[in-house]
Structure formats: structure tokens, C-alpha cells
Amino acid sequence: MPLFKRKPFSLADLPENLDPDEQVFQVRFTKEIFIDYQEYLNRLNIYRQRVWTCKVTGKTNLTYEEALVSEQRAIEKVQEFPQKLMVPVLQMIQFSTLNLNDLVNTIYKKLQEYFLEGAELYGRKDESVCACKILKVIEEEGSNVRYEVGWFNTNKTITGTSILGADDLIRKKPPFSRSVIKSFLRESTSQSAPWVVHEKLARKHGISTEPGEEVKHKLTILNGCVHTKKENITCNGKTKALDVDKGKNRKKRQKVENENFDLLESTKKKSKKDEEKPKVEPIKYPIDDLLVQPGKDDPVFSDRPSPSTDFSVPLECVGDLLMVWDFCFSFGRLLNLWPFSLENFEKALCHENSNCSLIVEVHSAILGLLIRDEGSYFEIMQKKNRKPKITLIKWTEYLCDFLELESTIDLSRHSPTIKRGYYGHLDAQIKLSILCLLVEEAINTNAIRRQLYEYVEQRQALASMKRGESRKKKELKISEGEDAREVNGHDLENGDAKFHAVEGQVNGSINSSERNHISINRKHKVSILKVEKNPKMDAKFSAENTSNSDEIDEQKKGGGRRKGKITEIQEKSNEKREEYLEREIEKRFLRTNPLGKDKLHNRYWFFRRDGRIFVESSDSTRWGYYTTKEELNLMMGSLNPKGVRERNLKRQLEKHYQTISLALQKRSKDMAQKVMLESAVLRRSTRVRAHPKENPATAFLKYVNKWKEN
């Protein structure tokens, strides 16, 4: 039973007259039952505090559940203690007056002298040390013990036997660690100072329950309990000693014993009362979201809007849809696949035309990557003498070859339908299952792994550059603060001199930061060369830096009155540089992570390329999305920061609020334009037919892969 602040703790009693149909609250790991929710919450908060101690191992600063698990594991280790060592160890423990550490060290040293049958160790043989195994323990007259050992050869088979003494044996490692011995000691004793073995355990192994002659003069028996000659008792803040040797006659000795007994009983009663009434400490937020109760000081939370669920594919397949689309978009350059929107991809999957260009290009791109990887799929291609180039007419044959792999056995039954040219008639769920398997195979290819390794290196290089910009920004602020203090502390006549001093500090910090960037660039030379993929952006940024430096030079020439302008220009330059580095880091895709979870464990996802916030249920069977800035604000206003999950989710939304709101607004404008175009097509006279590509609803049919290899 775990100790509460190193003291015993009693569990709550079962409520009386409990109705079988009454709803109650139960603590999972103690099985305590509460009718009042506030009492349940208070008790749960006590269990979650790190004030508990494992009774067996003595570990502190644990929660109740951690202490309970620690006790169970320690008891399991104690039960593995061999029976042959049990008796000598218990004899060393019984009535010992040593403290815990000294007693553990004594037992640890003694155990190193014991060798059990079956133990593998080393023995001295013909002036050399060889591996051996104890076959039998031979006890001779007196205290001498000899051992019959079998010698191992290189194959660990016994080739011969010998009789050795304990001095000729070398142990590989001690049989037990000090922690195991300490756990065994705590578990097998009922009291300390002196240590007394449990009565049942002592009787089972024949351990004497009466102190021996060698320790009798140190101990005394008081009311059935063994004590040392002097024992200190703390009561009412005062320390008193149990002096049983005082009193020269029987009556006086009896009186002292009665006083000490009353003192012990009053101390026990007081400790029990303190244990039964644990102090209820105030709740420290954040806590688990489902345990949060409304408070008087809480703000008014808005009602959370219901997410839209108008997907063309089944709701349980939306996660697969997003995974495949995000993979194609993130590794489009490597796949030679022109980007496409999530809506067009969804419509193409639900379209019944088997040769829809978007679907054909997605399959061809991933299958082409598998062919270039020369793995198991490539071997199947070679057996069937397929050409490496996938065409519009024969792309289904390549897909059927993929379904022959071992990992796609469950979907291979659809191969006849695909071969007959009826791929479009398959359910969207089956199509997504095939695409998911393709993506899983593609992720394991060498090309994707190389791309990810390059992205990792590039992100590290960009992150180090970003940290350098942050240091530069801090140095500018420090120098600006020092300048302000100098101006306040001296006359304005020395303003020019001060300005030149601050100017030197700024230049020095800039030069040191530039030197840091140079060293970083040398360290990640290869990575930086790969980062520079957007020459237009680099040219634009270098032009901005040049113009900013020219402005700073002009301000320097103008005198000390314009020094604030220099700092402002420098800060703007640093901010632009940080924004640029942040954009470049985001381009190096590794994986998409959710923004966070709400109190019901629903996950929230954001893809900037789509402009929606997706909501995934805890069991991943239902999906929804938010599309407007108003829905985003209402959703953020409904999050309670007292809960752990909603607190983290709100922080992430606030951190990326500007990016998310701009993406939502852009999507809203695009959707409004699409609606206007569709309505214009419908209003047009039936005598004048509209060109198909003017209608946004059929844009997915006109998809062209501009990055396709010829």
C-alpha cells in the first residue's frame, strides 16, 4: 500500500445503503466508490500529486498509481528470491539493530560468498581461469563447503568435473542487486530498529522469534513488541524517551511502562485521525479536460459550431483521402506530378470514368517511382516483360501487377474487374485502399528516404540560421536599451559621442552575427546549396537587404538624431529574414501533425494548400471541416484553457492564427468565384453551348500533368 507523505493512508469506506441503480464515481486503480462528484475529484487530485512513496522500494515523489505499480514490480522481484538463500538472509535480518543501508550492505557482502546449484561462473583450473557451472554443493563437517563444478568448452558443453572450494571460484556478478535486497527486507519485516521478521514468515522458515543472548542486552520487550533500550517518541511537538531501565523496583518499572504505553497509544490515535482527514489542496490547472468543472470566474465560452460533413467519399475514408493527397502534393516534384486540389481529387475518385486523367496520372506517378526503385514490384515487371513507361491504355495492367504483391492479397480479388476496364465502377473506399497501399510502398523507396534525409539537413541548416537572426534581434534590443540608459544618465551635449558608441556596438553585433552565419554556412555547405532553390525569392531578398543597408548608411550620415530610425530599419530587415526562413522551413516537408485535441479527443488538422480546418473523431470514423474565419473564432472561443488538451490546442491556433485565417479567407473568395461561374453557365441560353472548361465543377476532367516526363 503506497505511503502518503511517508505515512500510511487509509482508503475511503464503501458508501452505506447504496442503491444498485444509482450512478457513482469509481477510482480506477483503488476501486473506491463516491456518490458526490466533488469528493471523487478531491480524492483523485490527491492521488495525482507527487507526494506518494513506494512502501517496498522507498521511492519518493511518485503519484499513487506510479507507487502502486512500483510496489507490484518490487514484490514480483522479491518472490523470485531463491528459497535456499531465504533462511540465511532472514537470520541476518531478525533483531538486527543496524540501519537500512548498513544492513543491506552487510547482506550484499554475505551473499557474494554463497554459490547455488546451476550458477554459471569462473573457476581456477591448472593456473588458468575457465568458465564452469556448479553441479552440486557438498557440505562437509564444520563450516567448510565445497562445490562440484562442470567445465565448459567453447560450445558451452560440459567436458569434465572437479571439486573446488569457495576461494577457487570467481563470480561473474553478484546474485542480487542492493535494490532487490532492500525490497526483500522491507517486504519481509514488520518493524525496524530493531528489524523483526513477520511472525508467519519466521515460523515458516524456522527463524527464532525470541532475541538471542548476543542481542538481548540491547533489546527489551514492551507489551508484546520488541524495542531498543531507549526509543524516542514524538507527541504534541515534544520528544520523549522510553526509559524502561529506570525504576529500581517492580512497581516503579511498571509505572514507567504504563506511561510509555499511554504515550504510544495517544500518538497512534492522533496519527490515525490525521490520516483519515487528508487536507484538500486547491486544484492546480491545467488538469484532464473531462475533470474540469465550470467556475465562477470562468469567461463566457461560445458554442462550438458543428463542422460540415458534405464529403463525396464515405466519412470513414476521409483520413485515407487526406493522406494520399498530402503525399502527392508534398512529393510532387519527385513524383513528376503537377499539383491538384483536394476537391478535384475527391471528385475524380468518385467519377465512374475509368480513364479519368487525374486518377491515371496519380497511379502512373507512384507506380513509376516503384519501378525506378527496382524493388519487388520491379521484379514482377521484369517477369512479365513490361516496358518501364506507363501509358493511358495499359495503366490498369501495371496496377494489376501491383495487386499481385504479398501486401495486397486482400485487394487482389478486384484485379479481374480492373483488367476488364471497369476501374471506375469500384467503390471509392476500394480505390482509396489501393492508393494507400501504393503510398505505403512508395514511402519505403530509396528516393523518398533520400528526399526526407535532405529535408532534415536543410531544415537543420535553416533553423540554425533562424536562431542566428533571433540572436541578432536580441543584441539590437540590448544595445538600444543601453543607449537609452546612457541618454537618461548624462547630458545631451554628449549625444553625438554616445551615438557613435552605440553605432559601434550595433555594427559589432551585426558583424558577429554575420560571422556566425558564415560558420553555419560552412558547416552545412551542401545543405545550403540545396536550400537555394528559388532564385527569384533570393534575388528579391538580396535587393531588400541592399536597400535597407543603403538606408542605414544614409541615416548614419545624418547624425545622432536619426539613430532610432536605423534600429527600426534593422529590425524590419531581421523580421523579413525570419519570415523568409520560416517559409523555407515549411517547404521542407517531413510529415503533417495535428494542431491538437479537444476535451473529447477529437483531432484538428490544417493543410495550408487546402484552406480548411479538418476535425477527426477520436475513433477516426467521422470527419468534418470548418471553412470560414467566423467558425474559427467561435471554435477558439469554445476552448477551455483549464483542460490540458484544449489549452495546447488553443495555443497552437493562436500561434498560427494569421496563417489559418488568411487561408480560410482565400478559400472563401475562391468558392464565391466558382459559384458565380457555375451560375453564369447555368443562366446561359441553351442555344449557345458553354465550353466544358468554363464550368469549375468539371475542372478535374481537364487535369494536365505539366511535370510528366516525356
Buried (B, 14 or more C-beta within 10 A) or exposed (E): EBBBEEEEBEEBEEBEEEEEEEEBBEBEEBEBBBEEEEBBBBBBBBBBBEBBBBBBBBBBEBBBBBBBBBBEBBBEBBEEBEEEBBEBBBBBBBBBBBEBEEBBEBBBEEBEEBBEEEBBBBBBBEEEEBBBBBBEBEEEEEEEBBBBBBBBEEEEEEEEBBEBEEEBBEBEEEBBEEBBBBBBBBBBBBEBBBBBBBEEBBEEBEBEEEBEEEBEEEBBEBEEEBBBEEBEBEEEEEEBEBEBEEBEEEEEBEEBBEEBBEBBEEBEEEEEEEBEEBEEEEBEEBBEBEBBEEEEEEEEEEEBBEBBEEBBBBBBBBBBBBBBBBBBBBBBEBBBBBEBBBBBBBBBBBBEEBEBBBBBBBBBBBBBBBBEBEBBBBEBBEEEEBEEEBEEEEBBBBBBBBBBBEEBEEBBEBBEBBEEEBBBEBBBEBBBBBBBBBBEBBEEBEBBEEBBEBBEBBBBBBEBBBEBBEBBBEBBEEBBEBBEEBBEEEEEEEBEEBBEBBBEBBEEBBEBBEEBBEEBBEEBEEBBEBBEEBEEEEEEBEEBEEEBEEBBEEBBEEEBEBBEBBBBBBBEBBEBBBEBBEEBBEBBBEEEEBBBBBBEEBBBBBBEEBBBBBBBBEEEEBBBBBBBBEBBBBBBBBBBBBBBBBBBBBBBBEEBBEEBBEBBEEBBEEBEEBEEBBEEBEEEEEEEEEEEEEBBEBBBBEBEBEEBEE
